[in-house]
């Protein structure tokens, strides 16, 4: 993930804020279209466990890209912890290896995600 697509210590208690920040950053990097942003902010994020959530969209993907945002403090959304959100733009399977690595327990326990 390029450094400009990573936001740490975001001062928010809103899952939607983290999602919108990620979508906006992907759009700023020309990885997605407006339709992607609209779909991502209107659909529910998926909790993966350990406070990590994921969002993506079927439409508006221009290139493979990832954005990550982490809240300054853990908060809850619908009774589940929120530490950070990973937003995925995918146009082909080349991104799968990166996603598999990011979902690995060892990687999820690194300081970036904690």
Backbone torsions as a table, in degrees:
resi	resn	phi	psi	omega
1	UNK	NA	126.0	177.5
2	UNK	-63.3	146.1	-177.6
3	UNK	-54.0	-34.6	-179.0
4	UNK	-70.1	-13.2	178.0
5	UNK	-98.1	12.1	179.1
6	UNK	-119.5	125.8	176.6
7	UNK	-122.4	120.2	-179.8
8	UNK	-111.5	152.8	175.7
9	UNK	55.5	46.4	176.8
10	UNK	-73.8	127.4	-177.6
11	UNK	-82.3	83.7	-178.9
12	UNK	-152.2	157.2	171.6
13	UNK	-122.0	27.2	-174.7
14	UNK	-125.7	120.7	175.8
15	UNK	-62.7	-39.6	-179.9
16	UNK	-60.7	-37.6	178.0
17	UNK	-61.3	-45.5	179.3
18	UNK	-63.0	-42.8	179.3
19	UNK	-62.1	-47.5	-178.4
20	UNK	-63.9	-38.5	177.4
21	UNK	-61.5	-44.7	179.5
22	UNK	-62.8	-47.3	-179.2
23	UNK	-61.0	-41.7	178.4
24	UNK	-63.2	-39.6	179.2
25	UNK	-68.2	-40.6	176.9
26	UNK	-63.3	-37.6	177.6
27	UNK	-67.6	-41.2	179.2
28	UNK	-63.2	-28.9	178.7
29	UNK	-92.0	12.8	177.2
30	UNK	60.5	29.3	178.4
31	UNK	-91.6	-19.2	-177.0
32	UNK	-141.9	162.1	177.0
33	UNK	-101.0	173.7	178.0
34	UNK	-55.8	-36.1	-178.5
35	UNK	-63.2	-33.9	175.9
36	UNK	-62.7	-50.8	-178.4
37	UNK	-57.9	-46.2	-179.6
38	UNK	-60.6	-43.1	-179.1
39	UNK	-68.0	-42.7	-177.7
40	UNK	-64.1	-43.2	-177.4
41	UNK	-77.0	-18.6	179.8
42	UNK	-94.3	-13.7	178.6
43	UNK	-102.1	153.0	-179.4
44	UNK	-72.1	140.1	173.0
45	UNK	-72.6	153.0	-178.9
46	UNK	-102.7	121.9	177.5
47	UNK	-77.1	127.2	178.9
48	UNK	-95.9	-11.4	-176.7
49	UNK	107.0	162.5	-179.6
50	UNK	56.7	24.2	177.3
51	UNK	84.5	0.5	179.5
52	UNK	-94.0	132.4	179.3
53	UNK	-121.0	155.4	-179.5
54	UNK	-132.8	144.9	175.1
55	UNK	-136.0	150.8	174.0
56	UNK	-159.1	179.6	179.3
57	UNK	-144.9	152.5	178.2
58	UNK	-79.3	-34.6	-175.2
59	UNK	-105.8	157.1	171.5
60	UNK	80.5	9.6	177.4
61	UNK	-78.6	126.1	-179.9
62	UNK	-103.9	-39.7	179.1
63	UNK	-152.2	164.0	176.5
64	UNK	-67.1	128.3	178.9
65	UNK	-164.3	156.3	178.4
66	UNK	-131.6	148.2	170.9
67	UNK	-135.0	143.1	-178.7
68	UNK	-132.6	135.1	172.7
69	UNK	-132.6	141.3	-178.8
70	UNK	-125.4	132.5	178.6
71	UNK	-72.0	149.6	178.6
72	UNK	-61.3	-40.9	177.4
73	UNK	-131.0	147.0	178.8
74	UNK	-66.5	137.8	175.7
75	UNK	-136.1	176.1	-178.8
76	UNK	-113.6	145.7	173.5
77	UNK	-133.3	119.6	-176.8
78	UNK	51.0	40.8	176.5
79	UNK	78.9	6.9	-179.5
80	UNK	-119.9	140.9	-179.2
81	UNK	-64.3	143.4	173.9
82	UNK	-123.5	114.6	172.5
83	UNK	-105.0	-43.9	-176.7
84	UNK	-160.0	165.1	-178.5
85	UNK	-128.5	132.8	174.0
86	UNK	-109.3	124.6	178.0
87	UNK	-112.8	131.9	-171.1
88	UNK	-116.7	128.9	167.7
89	UNK	-112.2	121.8	-176.7
90	UNK	-134.4	130.9	176.0
91	UNK	-115.3	-12.3	177.0
92	UNK	-158.1	-180.0	-174.9
93	UNK	-77.2	-5.3	-178.3
94	UNK	-61.7	-21.5	-179.4
95	UNK	-80.7	-14.6	-174.1
96	UNK	-59.5	-39.6	-179.8
97	UNK	-63.1	-42.0	178.0
98	UNK	-64.0	-43.6	179.6
99	UNK	-63.1	-42.4	178.9
100	UNK	-60.7	-41.0	179.3
101	UNK	-65.8	-43.3	-179.4
102	UNK	-65.3	-26.7	-179.7
103	UNK	-89.2	-3.4	177.2
104	UNK	-66.2	139.6	-178.3
105	UNK	-56.6	-41.6	-179.2
106	UNK	-62.3	-40.9	179.5
107	UNK	-69.3	-39.5	-179.5
108	UNK	-66.8	-20.4	179.4
109	UNK	-92.0	4.1	178.6
110	UNK	-74.5	160.6	-176.0
111	UNK	-58.2	-29.2	-178.6
112	UNK	-60.4	-43.5	-177.1
113	UNK	-83.6	-32.9	-178.9
114	UNK	-70.1	NA	NA
